[in-house]
Amino acid sequence: MSEGFFGSLVAGFFAANDREMRDLLSRVDATVPARTKGRSSSDRERYCIVHSLRTLEQNGLLRYPFELAKGESPDFRVAMAGRRWGLEVTEAASRKHQAATTELEKSPPGSVLEGNEVRACDEPLRSPPFAGDEPERLWTAEILAAIRRKTERLSGYEDLPDYQLLIYDNTEYVALTGWSVTELPARLAAAVENWRASEPSPGRRFSRYSILRDRVLMYDVGGSSLVLPVPPSASQPPLLPLTRLGVAEEDLRAFCRRQHVRKLGFFGSVRGDRFGAESDVDVLVEFEPTSSVGLIRLAGMELELSRLLGRKADLRTVPDLSRYFREEVVREKTDVAYVAG
């Protein structure tokens, strides 16, 4: 059989229970090539649908029998336990940010993205910090713009009983200082409600909005508004501490460059199942050989990192660790940011 949108499954599949769904999804290659390696809209759609279904299945939110078929308008036709709907997949990202991200892939190792500008490893950061809830407001506006664009096109789509929208969040506001992903669904739901109240009805509307953001699925925003971690797979590495904290890697890299940190890693509870809303974050840092760090500077870094992570950070260097578990921490820590070496 020839390969199709879902590989050997061609253009769709049918599952009678969770076990069959897991098996079918495990057979689909949902990896996405780099922007400079021929990434396509089909790659994005396949990634989004596979990882959202895997997340819903793991959380018991699918009902059976379940059938999915690739289409055009809509992107997918879904039938679940007797209900039918069209599922559209779209991306939220500005063209400027897309171009900047592509440019970052072409840049030398150690480069970081500051807003929509690529900075070299030894280049200072220039942008002023965001004020107040500016990142959240900008994020909400960009996601709402994606919803409006898709809603305007629904009138020309196939006549189905219902339509739902899955948004891939590729905005530049994926994770910025001082805010958590758990706060976003309520903001977006309020923005959608205000938009609907202020403008004439366009006719068809999406009954459900969900957002796939890094390794988190914001499911049914404005309805159940669940924030669900995307389970690991061959095409989606295990959940990293950064995702749990709602922080983008480029922001950690920028912090490391400002503070002359050569390596930064997480250890302790943030890497396990007992990490909760009130848990501190254990962070291990290694400074550049030429950097001299005293207790006052280290305390200031700890405060800055706490603001960045949205919770108290406990900053340590290797010599600070107890000799009884020092080697274990160094071996098991999760490195997430490198700025030199």
Rosetta silent file (secondary structure, phi, psi, omega in degrees, C-alpha in Angstrom):
SEQUENCE: MSEGFFGSLVAGFFAANDREMRDLLSRVDATVPARTKGRSSSDRERYCIVHSLRTLEQNGLLRYPFELAKGESPDFRVAMAGRRWGLEVTEAASRKHQAATTELEKSPPGSVLEGNEVRACDEPLRSPPFAGDEPERLWTAEILAAIRRKTERLSGYEDLPDYQLLIYDNTEYVALTGWSVTELPARLAAAVENWRASEPSPGRRFSRYSILRDRVLMYDVGGSSLVLPVPPSASQPPLLPLTRLGVAEEDLRAFCRRQHVRKLGFFGSVRGDRFGAESDVDVLVEFEPTSSVGLIRLAGMELELSRLLGRKADLRTVPDLSRYFREEVVREKTDVAYVAG
SCORE:     score description
SCORE:     0.000 S_00000001
   1 L     0.000  138.118 -177.854    0.000    0.000    0.000 S_00000001
   2 L   -72.343  153.609  179.522    1.342    3.451   -0.860 S_00000001
   3 L   -74.929  140.840  178.810    2.250    5.891    1.884 S_00000001
   4 E  -125.625 -157.911 -177.241   -0.301    8.599    2.624 S_00000001
   5 L   -58.215  -39.097  178.928   -0.806   11.443    5.056 S_00000001
   6 L  -102.594   31.226  179.379   -0.641    9.020    8.007 S_00000001
   7 E    69.737 -127.931 -178.798    2.032    6.803    6.492 S_00000001
   8 L   -67.671  -17.631  176.711    0.893    3.198    6.134 S_00000001
   9 L   -80.989   -2.782  176.685   -2.523    4.229    7.472 S_00000001
  10 L    62.503 -103.416 -171.041   -2.812    6.376    4.313 S_00000001
  11 L  -117.790   14.402  179.237   -5.488    9.056    4.912 S_00000001
  12 E   167.536  179.547 -179.623   -7.182    8.016    8.145 S_00000001
  13 E  -159.638  166.847 -179.643   -7.917    5.301   10.667 S_00000001
  14 E  -129.750  134.155  177.545  -10.561    3.690   12.862 S_00000001
  15 E  -130.108  135.246 -179.509  -10.173    2.693   16.524 S_00000001
  16 L   -95.379  -13.548 -179.073  -12.634    0.708   18.614 S_00000001
  17 L  -162.317  177.714 -178.046  -10.915    1.327   21.974 S_00000001
  18 H   -61.031  -41.150 -178.023   -7.958    2.993   23.706 S_00000001
  19 H   -60.541  -45.641  178.662   -5.607    0.113   22.985 S_00000001
  20 H   -64.564  -38.568  179.358   -6.264    0.294   19.244 S_00000001
  21 H   -62.637  -45.783  178.877   -5.915    4.089   19.311 S_00000001
  22 H   -60.322  -42.617 -179.581   -2.525    3.894   21.032 S_00000001
  23 H   -63.999  -43.848 -178.740   -1.343    1.287   18.562 S_00000001
  24 H   -65.391  -44.563 -178.483   -2.468    3.298   15.537 S_00000001
  25 H   -66.935  -31.472  178.821   -0.934    6.543   16.724 S_00000001
  26 H   -67.372  -18.237 -178.877    2.365    4.808   17.512 S_00000001
  27 L   -89.909   -3.441 -178.279    2.595    3.852   13.821 S_00000001
  28 L  -100.399  127.935  175.918    2.444    7.448   12.584 S_00000001
  29 L   -80.989  106.920 -177.342    5.675    9.414   12.182 S_00000001
  30 L  -105.018   15.621  176.888    4.796   12.813   13.631 S_00000001
  31 L   -67.579  151.066 -178.227    8.280   14.313   13.596 S_00000001
  32 L  -119.320  123.082  178.047    8.590   17.743   12.004 S_00000001
  33 L   -63.180  160.030  174.231   11.631   18.702    9.893 S_00000001
  34 L   -63.671  159.580  179.794   13.480   21.918   10.616 S_00000001
  35 H   -58.738  -35.267 -178.659   12.306   25.006    8.746 S_00000001
  36 H   -84.015    2.011 -178.607   15.454   24.880    6.643 S_00000001
  37 H  -116.931   25.259  172.552   14.892   21.193    5.861 S_00000001
  38 L    90.088   30.111  177.738   11.604   21.383    3.977 S_00000001
  39 L   -61.037  139.715 -178.628    8.956   21.657    6.702 S_00000001
  40 L  -125.601  169.318  176.641    5.424   21.704    5.238 S_00000001
  41 H   -64.537  -31.068  177.333    1.894   22.464    6.434 S_00000001
  42 H   -65.083  -38.528  176.382    1.188   18.716    6.297 S_00000001
  43 H   -59.184  -44.815 -179.283    4.026   18.108    8.764 S_00000001
  44 H   -64.714  -45.652 -179.614    2.460   20.619   11.133 S_00000001
  45 H   -61.679  -44.321 -179.284   -1.051   19.195   10.773 S_00000001
  46 H   -63.647  -44.724  177.881    0.141   15.628   11.336 S_00000001
  47 H   -57.310  -48.012 -176.133    2.167   16.678   14.396 S_00000001
  48 H   -64.811  -47.056 -174.948   -0.792   18.535   15.895 S_00000001
  49 H   -69.467  -39.188 -178.736   -3.436   15.871   15.333 S_00000001
  50 H   -66.997  -47.871 -175.971   -1.263   12.974   16.530 S_00000001
  51 H   -73.696  -30.658  175.437   -0.048   14.651   19.709 S_00000001
  52 H   -69.274  -41.461  178.098   -3.429   16.108   20.608 S_00000001
  53 H   -65.586  -39.166  177.859   -5.079   12.672   20.198 S_00000001
  54 H   -61.827  -40.787  179.766   -2.347   11.005   22.243 S_00000001
  55 H   -66.872  -43.673  179.716   -2.911   13.540   25.009 S_00000001
  56 H   -65.742  -39.889  179.509   -6.690   13.136   24.947 S_00000001
  57 H   -63.515  -43.691 -177.883   -6.430    9.346   24.944 S_00000001
  58 H   -65.748  -26.608 -178.482   -4.096    9.320   27.937 S_00000001
  59 L   -98.459   11.679  175.125   -6.501   11.553   29.857 S_00000001
  60 L    69.083   29.446 -175.755   -9.589    9.468   29.052 S_00000001
  61 L  -103.277    2.496  175.240  -11.211   12.142   26.870 S_00000001
  62 L   -98.108  149.628  175.628  -11.796   10.040   23.753 S_00000001
  63 L  -124.184  154.784 -172.754  -14.925    7.968   23.161 S_00000001
  64 L  -125.148  155.431    1.901  -15.329    5.018   20.825 S_00000001
  65 L   -69.307  151.604 -177.613  -15.765    4.038   18.128 S_00000001
  66 E  -124.319  131.600  179.582  -13.461    6.758   16.824 S_00000001
  67 E  -134.505  136.001 -179.923  -12.806    7.513   13.156 S_00000001
  68 E  -131.509  133.226  179.402  -10.536   10.138   11.619 S_00000001
  69 E  -134.612  135.312  177.581  -10.164   10.999    7.928 S_00000001
  70 E   -73.776  136.296  177.236   -7.908   13.563    6.258 S_00000001
  71 L  -134.566 -160.046  177.721   -9.754   16.149    4.188 S_00000001
  72 L  -118.412  -57.297  179.611   -9.248   19.595    2.726 S_00000001
  73 L  -133.922   81.047   22.741  -12.058   21.848    3.953 S_00000001
  74 L   -88.768  172.907  178.919  -12.083   20.865    6.808 S_00000001
  75 L   -63.220  -36.108 -179.653   -8.583   19.491    7.398 S_00000001
  76 E  -141.537  147.097  170.238  -10.038   16.431    9.144 S_00000001
  77 E  -108.904  130.236 -175.724  -13.414   14.734    9.522 S_00000001
  78 E  -120.875  138.548  171.311  -13.987   13.176   12.916 S_00000001
  79 E  -130.412  122.894 -177.204  -16.613   10.703   14.122 S_00000001
  80 E  -137.448  115.943  177.599  -16.604    9.810   17.819 S_00000001
  81 L    50.575   42.467  175.998  -19.229    7.705   19.574 S_00000001
  82 L    91.982  -11.995  177.526  -21.884    8.711   17.047 S_00000001
  83 E   -96.279  145.573  179.044  -20.996   12.430   16.873 S_00000001
  84 E  -124.540  144.418  173.705  -19.464   13.992   13.751 S_00000001
  85 E  -158.401  164.328  173.867  -17.518   17.217   13.299 S_00000001
  86 E   -99.242  137.958  179.951  -14.923   18.921   11.172 S_00000001
  87 E  -116.328  120.518  175.844  -11.541   19.673   12.719 S_00000001
  88 E  -101.540  141.850  176.732   -9.428   22.547   11.410 S_00000001
  89 E  -119.906  129.460  178.934   -5.741   22.906   12.275 S_00000001
  90 E  -140.587  169.338 -178.759   -4.012   26.262   12.022 S_00000001
  91 E  -116.989  138.844  174.550   -0.873   27.978   13.250 S_00000001
  92 E  -106.784  109.883  179.730   -0.621   31.154   15.300 S_00000001
  93 L  -172.754  139.702  177.034    2.572   33.016   14.443 S_00000001
  94 L   -78.124  153.295  178.009    3.493   36.270   12.756 S_00000001
  95 H   -61.543  -35.957 -179.872    5.395   36.179    9.479 S_00000001
  96 H   -64.055  -41.473  179.807    8.156   38.248   11.056 S_00000001
  97 H   -69.745  -37.473  176.686    8.609   35.721   13.840 S_00000001
  98 H   -59.190  -45.710 -179.457    8.560   32.840   11.361 S_00000001
  99 H   -64.555  -39.494 -179.856   11.331   34.490    9.355 S_00000001
 100 H   -66.317  -39.010  179.517   13.360   35.176   12.502 S_00000001
 101 H   -65.922  -38.884  175.804   13.046   31.549   13.646 S_00000001
 102 H   -63.366  -41.538  179.331   14.233   30.353   10.244 S_00000001
 103 H   -64.612  -35.100  178.534   17.184   32.722   10.453 S_00000001
 104 H   -62.640  -38.320  178.848   18.036   31.367   13.914 S_00000001
 105 H   -62.398  -28.102 -179.218   18.324   27.853   12.452 S_00000001
 106 H   -87.578   -8.706 -172.811   20.945   29.166   10.023 S_00000001
 107 L   -84.301  162.085  179.966   22.905   31.012   12.709 S_00000001
 108 L   -62.622  154.172  177.914   26.020   29.773   14.549 S_00000001
 109 L   -56.402  142.724 -178.416   25.580   27.634   17.672 S_00000001
 110 L    95.392  -11.593  177.877   24.922   29.690   20.787 S_00000001
 111 L   -70.243  152.238  179.626   22.809   32.269   18.978 S_00000001
 112 E  -132.352  160.553  178.657   19.512   33.233   20.606 S_00000001
 113 E  -102.577  116.505  176.095   16.286   34.824   19.482 S_00000001
 114 E  -107.800  102.603 -171.826   15.487   38.100   21.220 S_00000001
 115 L    65.599 -117.310  176.435   11.972   38.995   20.103 S_00000001
 116 L  -114.934   25.085  179.003   12.296   38.763   16.321 S_00000001
 117 E  -121.043  135.563  177.621   16.005   39.493   16.204 S_00000001
 118 E   -87.818  127.801  177.185   18.807   36.907   16.168 S_00000001
 119 E  -111.103  134.153  175.941   21.664   37.705   18.561 S_00000001
 120 L   -70.283  165.203 -174.578   25.085   36.105   18.270 S_00000001
 121 L   -57.308  -37.666 -176.972   26.566   34.390   21.314 S_00000001
 122 L   -98.672   10.315 -177.505   28.755   37.410   22.197 S_00000001
 123 L   -93.379  133.587 -179.348   26.199   40.065   21.214 S_00000001
 124 L   -70.340  151.230  174.742   24.448   41.995   23.997 S_00000001
 125 L   -78.421  145.687 -171.525   20.679   41.887   24.355 S_00000001
 126 L  -121.570  -23.773 -172.812   18.968   45.180   23.507 S_00000001
 127 L   -72.128  140.301  174.493   15.224   44.907   23.985 S_00000001
 128 L   -70.508  154.499  179.937   13.648   46.475   27.097 S_00000001
 129 L   -67.523  155.517  175.233   11.773   44.061   29.363 S_00000001
 130 L   -68.430  149.754 -179.904    8.037   43.604   28.978 S_00000001
 131 L  -104.295  132.659  174.758    5.873   45.618   31.336 S_00000001
 132 L    54.980 -129.641 -177.881    3.193   44.043   33.495 S_00000001
 133 L   -96.605   26.655 -178.741    0.978   41.585   31.634 S_00000001
 134 H   -56.363  -44.490  179.055    2.129   42.723   28.176 S_00000001
 135 H   -58.693  -42.993 -179.723    3.287   39.216   27.092 S_00000001
 136 H   -64.018  -40.688 -179.588   -0.076   37.688   28.005 S_00000001
 137 H   -65.898  -41.252  179.358   -1.978   40.438   26.187 S_00000001
 138 H   -66.387  -41.770  178.179    0.138   40.071   23.057 S_00000001
 139 H   -60.984  -47.603 -178.701   -0.233   36.289   23.123 S_00000001
 140 H   -59.744  -42.773 -179.345   -4.002   36.521   23.543 S_00000001
 141 H   -63.845  -38.674 -178.345   -4.305   38.971   20.646 S_00000001
 142 H   -73.315  -39.255  176.681   -2.307   36.742   18.304 S_00000001
 143 H   -65.995  -41.879  178.697   -4.228   33.564   19.169 S_00000001
 144 H   -62.179  -37.986  177.721   -7.522   35.446   18.798 S_00000001
 145 H   -61.207  -39.169  177.634   -6.410   36.697   15.373 S_00000001
 146 H   -65.442  -39.960  178.074   -5.846   33.073   14.268 S_00000001
 147 H   -62.998  -44.601 -178.321   -9.329   32.133   15.513 S_00000001
 148 H   -64.490  -41.604 -179.971  -10.932   35.017   13.633 S_00000001
 149 H   -60.087  -45.559 -178.499   -9.125   34.205   10.381 S_00000001
 150 H   -69.628  -37.842 -179.676  -10.305   30.613   10.456 S_00000001
 151 H   -61.837  -39.681 -178.896  -13.845   31.530   11.506 S_00000001
 152 H   -62.697  -23.394 -177.545  -14.205   33.859    8.502 S_00000001
 153 H   -92.590  -10.667 -173.422  -13.492   30.928    6.145 S_00000001
 154 H   -61.973  -29.227 -175.775  -15.920   28.460    7.684 S_00000001
 155 H   -61.861  -24.859 -179.506  -18.863   29.538    5.504 S_00000001
 156 H   -94.153    5.849 -177.197  -17.218   27.959    2.457 S_00000001
 157 L   -89.177  167.160  176.746  -16.502   24.628    4.118 S_00000001
 158 L   -54.398  143.910 -178.017  -18.343   21.337    3.855 S_00000001
 159 L   -78.394  105.776  178.688  -21.655   21.263    5.696 S_00000001
 160 L  -126.196  158.120 -176.884  -21.030   19.321    8.920 S_00000001
 161 L   -62.577  -24.977 -173.495  -22.929   19.340   12.237 S_00000001
 162 L  -156.457  156.908  175.126  -20.054   20.909   14.143 S_00000001
 163 E  -135.803  139.804  176.360  -16.592   22.441   13.752 S_00000001
 164 E  -128.987  155.605 -175.363  -13.651   22.527   16.157 S_00000001
 165 E  -125.067  131.129  174.925  -10.319   24.318   15.903 S_00000001
 166 E  -114.867  120.679 -175.728   -6.857   23.135   16.955 S_00000001
 167 E  -108.681  130.025  172.562   -4.223   25.888   17.029 S_00000001
 168 E   -91.229  114.234 -177.104   -0.496   25.280   16.990 S_00000001
 169 E   -81.515  103.068  177.786    1.005   28.039   19.137 S_00000001
 170 L  -120.093   30.803 -178.877    4.206   29.123   17.419 S_00000001
 171 L   -75.439  166.244  177.308    4.096   32.710   18.643 S_00000001
 172 L   -78.812   -2.249 -177.078    7.072   34.597   20.011 S_00000001
 173 L  -106.268   26.550 -174.140    5.261   34.802   23.352 S_00000001
 174 L   -53.900  -42.185  177.217    5.381   31.052   24.046 S_00000001
 175 L  -157.864  113.867 -178.216    6.819   31.601   27.503 S_00000001
 176 L  -126.648  168.214 -168.680    7.921   34.916   28.927 S_00000001
 177 L   -52.493  128.540  165.559    8.935   36.183   32.315 S_00000001
 178 L    84.121    8.319  179.204    6.601   35.796   35.250 S_00000001
 179 L  -133.729  158.358 -173.711    3.566   34.050   33.803 S_00000001
 180 L  -118.189  148.397  179.607    2.261   30.537   33.649 S_00000001
 181 H   -61.269  -26.303 -178.244    0.494   28.612   30.915 S_00000001
 182 H   -67.782  -17.640 -179.959   -2.322   27.817   33.344 S_00000001
 183 H   -84.197  -16.276 -168.629   -3.381   31.489   33.288 S_00000001
 184 H   -74.612  -40.929 -177.601   -3.833   31.683   29.528 S_00000001
 185 H   -55.522  -41.291 -179.072   -7.102   29.800   28.823 S_00000001
 186 H   -64.535  -39.620  178.082   -9.179   32.202   30.942 S_00000001
 187 H   -62.875  -45.871 -178.287   -7.663   35.202   29.184 S_00000001
 188 H   -67.255  -41.714  179.469   -8.342   33.771   25.756 S_00000001
 189 H   -58.659  -41.668  178.787  -11.886   32.692   26.658 S_00000001
 190 H   -65.664  -39.276  179.307  -12.686   36.254   27.769 S_00000001
 191 H   -65.781  -40.472  177.753  -11.211   37.677   24.562 S_00000001
 192 H   -65.096  -42.022  179.601  -13.270   35.309   22.397 S_00000001
 193 H   -62.919  -42.350  178.897  -16.437   36.166   24.324 S_00000001
 194 H   -64.803  -40.446  178.785  -15.818   39.912   23.888 S_00000001
 195 H   -63.496  -45.520  179.955  -15.167   39.477   20.174 S_00000001
 196 H   -63.269  -36.122 -178.304  -18.358   37.483   19.682 S_00000001
 197 H   -74.621  -25.743 -173.608  -20.379   40.056   21.615 S_00000001
 198 H   -95.777  -12.302 -177.084  -18.960   43.026   19.680 S_00000001
 199 L  -124.636  149.584  176.580  -19.243   41.735   16.104 S_00000001
 200 L   -59.079  150.496 -179.975  -22.144   40.363   14.039 S_00000001
 201 L   -63.944  130.343  178.547  -22.332   36.592   13.855 S_00000001
 202 L   -80.647    5.231 -174.990  -20.302   35.244   10.889 S_00000001
 203 L    99.351 -109.716  177.951  -22.657   32.289   10.574 S_00000001
 204 L   -68.982  145.360  175.760  -20.729   29.153   11.382 S_00000001
 205 L  -138.763  156.667  173.992  -18.532   29.190   14.441 S_00000001
 206 L   -76.169  136.161  178.981  -16.178   26.760   16.095 S_00000001
 207 L   -86.086  -17.359 -177.024  -17.707   25.087   19.116 S_00000001
 208 E  -147.885  136.652  174.815  -14.334   24.278   20.680 S_00000001
 209 E  -118.631  131.421  174.456  -10.863   25.814   20.617 S_00000001
 210 E  -131.684  149.445 -175.078   -7.773   23.893   21.701 S_00000001
 211 E  -129.054  124.539  175.052   -4.157   25.039   21.608 S_00000001
 212 E   -97.422  115.358 -172.417   -1.075   22.856   21.300 S_00000001
 213 E  -129.572  107.211 -177.897    1.772   24.801   22.838 S_00000001
 214 L    56.719 -116.439  179.803    5.190   23.186   23.091 S_00000001
 215 L  -110.422   29.685  179.483    4.465   20.080   25.212 S_00000001
 216 E  -130.168  137.364  174.638    1.167   21.304   26.637 S_00000001
 217 E  -109.466  117.792  171.404   -2.360   21.003   25.244 S_00000001
 218 E   -91.029  103.438 -170.289   -4.856   23.675   26.307 S_00000001
 219 E   -99.176  132.393  174.671   -8.015   21.731   25.610 S_00000001
 220 L    55.417   57.766  179.320  -11.495   23.201   25.111 S_00000001
 221 L   -62.057  129.678 -177.153  -10.634   26.791   26.031 S_00000001
 222 L    90.145  -12.944  176.191  -13.727   28.486   27.433 S_00000001
 223 L  -109.424 -108.316  176.376  -15.340   25.108   28.129 S_00000001
 224 L   -71.932  -24.254  176.004  -13.601   22.566   30.338 S_00000001
 225 L    47.863   56.182  178.969  -10.351   24.582   29.833 S_00000001
 226 E   -88.794  139.307  174.062   -8.019   21.707   30.694 S_00000001
 227 E  -109.992  108.756 -169.501   -4.246   22.187   30.614 S_00000001
 228 E  -118.748  132.342  174.625   -2.779   18.774   29.812 S_00000001
 229 E   -71.285  137.964  177.731    0.878   17.691   29.410 S_00000001
 230 L   -78.288  124.272 -178.013    1.614   15.995   26.095 S_00000001
 231 L   -67.146  149.290 -179.181    2.916   12.473   26.805 S_00000001
 232 L   -68.085  155.048  177.155    6.407   11.591   25.510 S_00000001
 233 E  -160.023 -178.972  179.297    6.904    9.582   22.337 S_00000001
 234 L   -60.754  -33.161 -178.802    9.490    8.926   19.641 S_00000001
 235 L  -100.896    3.760  178.368    8.553   12.222   17.968 S_00000001
 236 E  -143.416  102.485 -176.618    7.982   14.141   21.202 S_00000001
 237 L   -58.138  163.999 -179.774   10.743   13.886   23.854 S_00000001
 238 L   -54.775  154.769 -179.815    9.820   13.496   27.519 S_00000001
 239 L   -59.132  122.001 -179.380    8.305   16.474   29.280 S_00000001
 240 L   -88.434  155.418  176.332   11.142   18.833   30.188 S_00000001
 241 H   -53.846  -36.259 -179.318   11.240   20.943   33.349 S_00000001
 242 H   -59.302  -38.489  179.734   10.976   24.064   31.188 S_00000001
 243 H   -67.456  -42.286  177.731    7.607   22.947   29.885 S_00000001
 244 H   -60.143  -32.352 -176.958    6.307   22.260   33.378 S_00000001
 245 H   -90.415   -8.929 -179.078    7.392   25.755   34.343 S_00000001
 246 L    70.574   38.269 -177.062    6.010   27.423   31.216 S_00000001
 247 L  -124.978  136.044 -179.990    9.385   28.895   30.221 S_00000001
 248 L   -82.507  146.762 -178.197   10.971   28.926   26.773 S_00000001
 249 H   -61.707  -36.164 -178.824   14.512   27.679   26.317 S_00000001
 250 H   -63.752  -29.226  177.542   15.576   30.876   24.554 S_00000001
 251 H   -71.114  -36.911  174.719   14.666   32.876   27.681 S_00000001
 252 H   -66.962  -38.528  177.457   16.874   30.608   29.808 S_00000001
 253 H   -62.089  -42.764  179.194   19.659   31.004   27.268 S_00000001
 254 H   -61.775  -42.075  176.260   19.348   34.780   27.475 S_00000001
 255 H   -59.131  -45.438 -179.021   19.562   34.580   31.285 S_00000001
 256 H   -61.782  -40.325 -179.397   22.678   32.422   31.011 S_00000001
 257 H   -66.916  -40.517  179.275   24.363   34.853   28.647 S_00000001
 258 H   -63.645  -35.431 -173.506   23.649   37.830   30.886 S_00000001
 259 H  -101.530    7.858  178.940   25.037   36.010   33.923 S_00000001
 260 L    57.891   41.379  176.424   27.981   34.269   32.171 S_00000001
 261 E   -91.260  125.217  179.996   26.543   30.829   32.920 S_00000001
 262 E   -80.716  -40.887  178.341   28.119   28.126   30.775 S_00000001
 263 E  -139.159  146.459  175.817   25.603   25.396   31.664 S_00000001
 264 E  -136.149  135.594  179.725   22.280   25.337   33.483 S_00000001
 265 E  -145.575  158.004  177.949   20.362   22.247   34.532 S_00000001
 266 E  -104.556  146.221  172.647   17.424   21.211   36.692 S_00000001
 267 E  -144.984  175.534  178.714   17.463   18.530   39.362 S_00000001
 268 H    82.643 -148.869 -168.489   15.240   17.448   42.239 S_00000001
 269 H   -65.565  -26.929 -177.574   11.438   17.426   42.283 S_00000001
 270 H   -64.097  -16.832  179.745   10.913   19.304   39.016 S_00000001
 271 H   -96.381    2.136 -175.973   12.130   16.198   37.205 S_00000001
 272 L  -123.152 -169.719 -175.358    9.718   13.823   38.973 S_00000001
 273 L   -84.663  -11.868 -175.514    6.054   13.080   39.590 S_00000001
 274 L   -94.821    7.263 -179.495    5.814   14.911   42.931 S_00000001
 275 L   -72.985  124.426 -176.907    6.379   18.385   41.526 S_00000001
 276 L  -126.248 -175.046 -174.485    3.450   20.630   42.439 S_00000001
 277 L   -63.533  -28.304 -176.780    2.230   24.200   42.280 S_00000001
 278 L   -99.977    3.328 -175.585    4.066   25.169   45.482 S_00000001
 279 L   -72.680  141.994  171.070    7.313   23.305   44.767 S_00000001
 280 L   -75.391  167.357  179.320   10.634   25.146   44.591 S_00000001
 281 E  -115.833  122.165  177.585   12.892   24.630   41.602 S_00000001
 282 E   -89.799  123.367 -175.014   16.391   23.215   42.114 S_00000001
 283 E  -126.566  131.094  178.073   18.821   24.627   39.553 S_00000001
 284 E  -109.646  127.286 -178.686   22.455   23.678   39.026 S_00000001
 285 E  -122.679  149.740  173.344   24.710   26.171   37.221 S_00000001
 286 E  -126.568  121.126 -175.702   28.248   26.087   35.911 S_00000001
 287 E   -85.751  160.387  174.250   29.852   29.464   35.239 S_00000001
 288 L   -62.268  145.844 -174.987   32.292   30.387   32.502 S_00000001
 289 L   -56.775  -30.166 -176.796   35.891   29.827   33.667 S_00000001
 290 L   -87.075   -0.880 -175.381   36.673   33.550   33.533 S_00000001
 291 L   -93.683  132.401  177.124   33.633   34.561   35.613 S_00000001
 292 L  -108.141  123.444 -173.266   33.984   35.406   39.294 S_00000001
 293 L  -124.148  121.022  176.936   30.766   35.012   41.306 S_00000001
 294 L  -100.163  177.965 -176.479   30.282   36.119   44.895 S_00000001
 295 H   -65.156  -37.046 -179.081   27.422   35.503   47.294 S_00000001
 296 H   -65.415  -46.449  178.814   25.739   38.854   46.584 S_00000001
 297 H   -63.764  -39.467 -179.243   25.712   38.293   42.836 S_00000001
 298 H   -63.947  -38.264  178.168   24.530   34.711   43.320 S_00000001
 299 H   -65.826  -39.757  177.348   21.625   35.942   45.465 S_00000001
 300 H   -64.759  -39.418  177.152   20.655   38.466   42.786 S_00000001
 301 H   -63.194  -39.010 -179.218   20.750   35.756   40.126 S_00000001
 302 H   -63.682  -39.425  177.052   18.524   33.578   42.290 S_00000001
 303 H   -65.902  -44.247  179.593   15.935   36.360   42.510 S_00000001
 304 H   -62.955  -42.390 -179.718   16.053   36.980   38.748 S_00000001
 305 H   -67.217  -35.278  177.371   15.712   33.279   38.010 S_00000001
 306 H   -62.926  -41.248  177.593   12.775   33.007   40.437 S_00000001
 307 H   -65.477  -39.651 -179.148   10.967   35.757   38.532 S_00000001
 308 H   -65.555  -40.500 -176.658   11.738   34.071   35.230 S_00000001
 309 H   -85.229  -13.148  179.416   10.482   30.670   36.393 S_00000001
 310 L    77.708   14.905  177.320    7.443   32.056   38.193 S_00000001
 311 L  -163.155  168.972 -175.528    8.360   30.342   41.487 S_00000001
 312 L   -64.655  128.007  176.627   11.213   30.226   43.996 S_00000001
 313 E  -103.775  137.505  177.000   14.478   29.002   42.499 S_00000001
 314 E  -110.151  101.666 -171.272   17.166   27.365   44.637 S_00000001
 315 E   -90.610  132.369 -179.380   20.419   28.047   42.781 S_00000001
 316 E  -137.943  150.184  167.734   23.423   25.789   43.341 S_00000001
 317 L  -108.117  166.804 -177.080   26.865   25.174   41.917 S_00000001
 318 H   -56.685  -45.029  179.875   28.557   21.772   42.031 S_00000001
 319 H   -62.546  -23.455  179.116   30.765   22.636   45.053 S_00000001
 320 H   -70.681  -23.843 -173.729   27.605   23.689   46.965 S_00000001
 321 L   -73.563  147.830  176.443   26.125   20.198   46.720 S_00000001
 322 L   -61.468  139.711 -179.741   26.515   17.665   49.485 S_00000001
 323 L   -65.590  -14.856 -177.557   29.275   15.198   48.770 S_00000001
 324 L   -78.142  -24.046  178.922   26.784   12.410   49.546 S_00000001
 325 L  -133.959   13.863 -177.710   24.657   13.042   46.442 S_00000001
 326 H   -59.493  -49.041 -176.245   26.831   15.380   44.355 S_00000001
 327 H   -64.675  -37.173 -179.834   27.751   12.790   41.743 S_00000001
 328 H   -65.458  -42.549  179.925   24.146   11.603   41.373 S_00000001
 329 H   -64.048  -46.417 -179.219   22.850   15.148   40.776 S_00000001
 330 H   -61.867  -37.349 -178.584   25.531   15.927   38.209 S_00000001
 331 H   -73.407  -37.910 -171.074   24.824   12.641   36.414 S_00000001
 332 H   -98.452   -9.709 -176.176   21.034   12.886   36.436 S_00000001
 333 L   -61.103  156.587  178.197   20.378   16.633   35.983 S_00000001
 334 E  -101.408  106.481  177.068   18.578   17.840   32.840 S_00000001
 335 E   -74.890  132.825 -178.395   20.738   20.291   30.904 S_00000001
 336 E  -130.870  -14.984 -176.773   18.640   22.825   29.063 S_00000001
 337 E  -140.998  127.177  177.263   20.783   25.862   28.331 S_00000001
 338 E  -127.997  133.213  179.025   24.307   26.162   26.931 S_00000001
 339 L  -125.176   -6.102  178.310   25.957   29.452   26.062 S_00000001
 340 L  -154.416  162.942  175.579   29.605   28.521   25.706 S_00000001
 341 L    77.852    0.000    0.000   31.774   25.491   25.146 S_00000001
